[in-house]
Amino acid sequence: MTKYNVKTTASKGTSLWGETMQRIWKNPGAKVGIIMLLIMVTACISASVLAPYGVNEMDLKNMYSTPGLRHICGTDGMGRDVFSRLLYGGRYSLALGLCAAVFGSVIGIVIGSIAGYFGGKAETLIMRLMDIWSSLPSILLCILISAALGSGFFNTVLALSVGNVPVGVRLIRGQILSERSKEYLEAAESINCSKFSIMFRHLLPNVVSPVIVDATMGIGMTITMAAALSYIGLGVQPPTPEWGAMLADARTHILNYPHLIMFPGLFIAFTVLAINLIGDGLRDAMDPKLRK
């Protein structure tokens, strides 16, 4: 009986985070996505070790070389090894996607919490602003902000994060409206907890799950949009080896040297697929209807 009680207590003591991780790992698609993303992240972090050549090291005798034993992904118009540049470029692309998704989600959480908890005129004003914000295409906002602020890593992150804000605001507001009348919030108010403490210490941890899932799914889209900005010359600029910038450099050689555009495109597709698989698994794992 003692052993049974200890086992039951340990099971009940499992945290929500631990339970979510177990559910994700049991999801075959999410497991594949995690492995794929770990491979990509590890390869990019270890670029200085894995890359056979320097990021801007030129081999003028082998310009536009096709994939072979010496250059497994070929070389570009300056004789730079494409595979080495892809590994180094992954650092920028992955960082852009992650930072923009997190930054946009944090802003959305703060604004949505204010709208959902306080309600009234503040909620009306915020939601009408979100309606106007959402009426503009995300890619158009990114282009306008990038054109106004100029290129660069921080400016690109700011431009990419703008499109994630309205979705996060609506998700958090909707969740808070459904939680606002719960007894634990009334108990917190009865002991004179500050509104800031109630919102961000008691209420937010119970409603943030949909935003986490949305932010995870949004990383892949943000990476794609970052590549699009670089492709039209408004994102990270050459000679920085970002995947979108590599696509932009190769667009005039797509017929004669297809490997220059094929390999960056494959790296982007591989990464976005892995993140989407993880996002699907995270959504299923954090769905209250699926928890026993």
VOGU-3710 file (C-alpha; in Angstrom, 3 decimals, decimal comma):
1> mtkynvktta> 0,000/0,000/0,000  2,877/2,370/0,768  4,494/1,775/-2,589  1,190/2,396/-4,344  0,678/5,687/-2,514  4,183/6,899/-3,336  3,689/6,109/-6,998  0,324/7,863/-7,102  1,724/10,956/-5,391  4,623/11,140/-7,814
11> skgtslwget> 2,247/10,856/-10,737  0,024/13,612/-9,401  3,057/15,739/-8,672  4,034/15,864/-12,342  4,069/19,465/-13,496  2,010/20,679/-16,416  5,220/21,452/-18,304  6,519/17,912/-17,738  3,205/16,407/-18,826  3,191/18,566/-21,948
21> mqriwknpga> 6,721/17,483/-22,862  5,743/13,839/-22,430  2,740/14,304/-24,702  4,861/16,040/-27,352  7,450/13,281/-27,318  4,737/10,641/-27,703  3,483/12,400/-30,831  5,301/10,800/-33,819  5,125/13,932/-35,974  6,360/16,193/-33,199
31> kvgiimllim> 9,184/13,774/-32,405  10,333/13,844/-36,030  10,117/17,650/-36,014  12,183/17,925/-32,826  14,888/15,664/-34,248  14,936/17,602/-37,546  15,160/20,955/-35,763  17,857/19,739/-33,377  19,928/18,585/-36,348  19,536/21,944/-38,062
41> vtacisasvl> 20,211/24,035/-34,941  23,209/21,915/-33,936  24,674/22,138/-37,437  24,273/25,924/-37,550  25,684/26,463/-34,059  28,640/24,240/-34,936  29,205/25,957/-38,281  32,729/26,983/-37,336  33,559/23,292/-36,866  31,444/21,644/-39,570
51> apygvnemdl> 31,883/24,169/-42,375  34,701/23,050/-44,695  35,498/26,638/-45,713  35,235/30,120/-44,267  31,994/31,999/-44,679  33,537/34,486/-47,152  36,490/32,403/-48,310  36,732/32,657/-52,105  37,975/30,080/-54,585  38,204/32,071/-57,817
61> knmystpglr> 39,223/29,017/-59,822  35,935/27,299/-59,007  33,313/30,013/-59,449  29,802/28,647/-60,109  31,073/25,157/-59,450  28,359/22,495/-59,421  27,978/20,198/-56,385  30,835/17,737/-56,073  33,291/16,179/-53,658  35,205/19,405/-53,108
71> hicgtdgmgr> 32,110/21,595/-52,689  29,137/19,416/-51,792  26,621/22,196/-52,519  28,688/23,952/-55,160  30,017/27,515/-55,121  28,540/30,917/-55,934  29,687/33,643/-58,319  32,571/34,604/-56,028  33,771/31,060/-55,499  32,387/30,872/-51,954
81> dvfsrllygg> 31,311/27,470/-50,688  27,491/27,342/-50,595  27,305/24,683/-47,875  29,506/26,705/-45,511  27,421/29,820/-46,106  24,201/27,870/-45,500  25,444/26,721/-42,095  26,495/30,217/-41,053  23,370/31,731/-42,590  21,158/29,452/-40,508
91> ryslalglca> 22,239/31,355/-37,417  20,715/34,552/-38,770  17,563/32,953/-40,212  16,750/30,946/-37,083  17,502/33,905/-34,812  15,285/36,178/-36,917  12,376/33,748/-36,762  12,665/33,092/-33,042  13,246/36,687/-31,939  10,447/38,096/-34,099
101> avfgsvigiv> 7,927/35,468/-32,965  8,791/35,933/-29,270  8,873/39,735/-29,462  5,519/39,947/-31,260  3,908/37,443/-28,890  5,112/39,288/-25,777  3,659/42,568/-27,042  0,412/40,788/-27,910  0,223/39,196/-24,467  0,674/42,507/-22,652
111> igsiagyfgg> -1,860/44,411/-24,775  -4,349/41,519/-24,805  -4,110/41,141/-21,018  -4,938/44,809/-20,511  -7,880/44,615/-22,928  -9,297/41,404/-21,481  -8,862/42,157/-17,788  -9,862/45,817/-17,584  -12,507/45,809/-20,333  -14,607/48,933/-20,878
121> kaetlimrlm> -13,277/51,781/-22,983  -9,717/50,447/-22,892  -10,853/47,167/-24,414  -12,949/48,907/-27,071  -10,092/51,208/-28,077  -7,522/48,403/-28,197  -9,717/46,033/-30,207  -10,635/48,714/-32,757  -6,929/49,456/-33,201  -6,325/45,717/-33,676
131> diwsslpsil> -9,062/45,647/-36,324  -7,298/48,401/-38,247  -3,938/46,708/-37,696  -5,226/43,369/-38,976  -6,764/44,927/-42,075  -3,262/45,577/-43,444  -1,424/42,574/-44,931  1,487/41,464/-42,741  3,972/41,377/-45,580  3,003/44,934/-46,573
141> lcilisaalg> 3,611/46,166/-43,014  6,965/44,395/-42,988  7,963/46,040/-46,251  6,869/49,504/-45,077  8,696/49,250/-41,738  11,842/47,805/-43,317  11,851/50,516/-45,966  11,383/53,226/-43,320  13,910/51,945/-40,781  16,431/50,447/-43,176
151> sgffntvlal> 18,064/47,048/-43,241  19,753/45,352/-40,313  19,052/42,533/-37,892  17,145/44,517/-35,239  15,085/46,472/-37,782  14,166/43,241/-39,549  13,092/41,641/-36,250  10,932/44,668/-35,491  9,341/44,588/-38,937  8,624/40,858/-38,751
161> svgnvpvgvr> 7,181/40,964/-35,228  4,526/43,555/-36,111  2,328/41,045/-37,913  2,184/38,698/-34,895  0,725/41,255/-32,479  -3,011/41,315/-33,414  -3,331/37,522/-33,311  -1,737/37,365/-29,859  -3,965/40,179/-28,573  -7,147/38,439/-29,697
171> lirgqilser> -6,084/35,049/-28,343  -5,182/36,385/-24,901  -8,256/38,620/-24,687  -10,582/35,730/-25,535  -8,965/33,434/-22,985  -9,056/36,089/-20,253  -12,740/36,822/-20,884  -13,517/33,163/-20,254  -11,387/33,096/-17,077  -12,240/36,484/-15,606
181> skeyleaaes> -15,193/35,236/-13,565  -13,411/32,237/-12,030  -13,309/31,872/-8,244  -9,534/31,944/-7,895  -9,487/35,495/-9,282  -12,174/36,567/-6,828  -10,080/35,036/-4,041  -7,015/36,973/-5,209  -9,000/40,210/-5,247  -10,388/39,505/-1,776
191> incskfsimf> -6,889/39,423/-0,272  -6,041/42,760/-1,944  -3,680/41,459/-4,632  -2,666/44,195/-7,026  -4,153/44,169/-10,515  -0,674/43,676/-11,955  -0,160/40,601/-9,760  -3,579/39,187/-10,638  -3,030/39,641/-14,365  0,515/38,377/-14,738
201> rhllpnvvsp> 0,901/36,029/-11,774  -2,489/34,365/-11,406  -4,391/34,862/-14,662  -1,783/34,802/-17,422  -0,256/31,353/-16,634  -3,716/29,810/-17,104  -4,450/31,421/-20,484  -1,077/31,676/-22,228  -1,096/28,188/-23,803  -2,787/29,197/-27,109
211> vivdatmgig> -0,299/32,033/-27,575  2,643/29,680/-27,031  1,262/27,342/-29,684  0,602/30,228/-32,078  4,089/31,657/-31,529  5,668/28,265/-32,207  3,702/27,865/-35,425  4,567/31,445/-36,344  8,336/30,887/-36,215  8,255/28,983/-39,488
221> mtitmaaals> 6,174/31,666/-41,189  8,470/34,367/-39,820  11,528/32,609/-41,242  9,788/32,524/-44,624  8,887/36,229/-44,390  12,453/37,080/-43,365  13,678/35,275/-46,468  11,136/37,220/-48,536  12,354/40,557/-47,138  15,955/39,646/-47,851
231> yiglgvqppt> 14,944/38,473/-51,324  13,620/41,925/-52,235  16,593/43,650/-50,625  14,973/44,924/-47,400  16,192/42,336/-44,901  19,671/41,204/-43,970  22,084/42,528/-46,577  24,972/40,804/-48,375  27,620/39,665/-47,683  25,840/38,388/-44,547
241> pewgamlada> 25,015/34,734/-45,338  21,283/34,719/-44,550  19,165/32,168/-46,438  16,872/34,769/-47,992  19,828/36,918/-49,015  21,397/33,862/-50,678  18,179/33,317/-52,620  18,248/36,964/-53,691  21,823/36,641/-54,946  20,910/33,526/-56,934
251> rthilnyphl> 17,695/34,726/-58,580  19,468/35,913/-61,740  21,205/32,548/-62,166  18,243/30,234/-61,572  18,402/28,729/-65,081  22,156/28,412/-65,474  23,101/27,504/-61,889  19,985/26,078/-60,163  21,993/24,742/-57,212  22,447/28,310/-55,936
261> imfpglfiaf> 18,723/28,662/-55,309  17,875/25,012/-54,670  19,933/24,440/-51,532  18,881/27,598/-49,603  15,279/26,785/-50,513  15,670/23,231/-49,212  17,174/24,467/-45,935  14,257/26,874/-45,455  11,700/24,170/-46,295  13,384/21,650/-43,968
271> tvlainligd> 13,398/24,089/-41,050  9,829/25,333/-41,560  8,556/21,748/-41,836  10,278/20,798/-38,569  8,833/23,804/-36,725  5,323/23,156/-38,077  5,476/19,535/-36,938  6,516/20,672/-33,462  3,749/23,266/-33,439  1,122/20,668/-34,334
281> glrdamdpkl> 2,351/18,395/-31,561  2,444/21,262/-29,063  -1,124/22,247/-29,955  -2,345/18,678/-29,340  -0,334/18,374/-26,119  -1,683/21,607/-24,641  -5,312/21,002/-25,625  -7,263/20,574/-22,361  -9,756/18,279/-24,096  -7,013/15,708/-24,672
291> rk> -5,747/15,673/-21,080  -6,899/12,835/-18,864
//
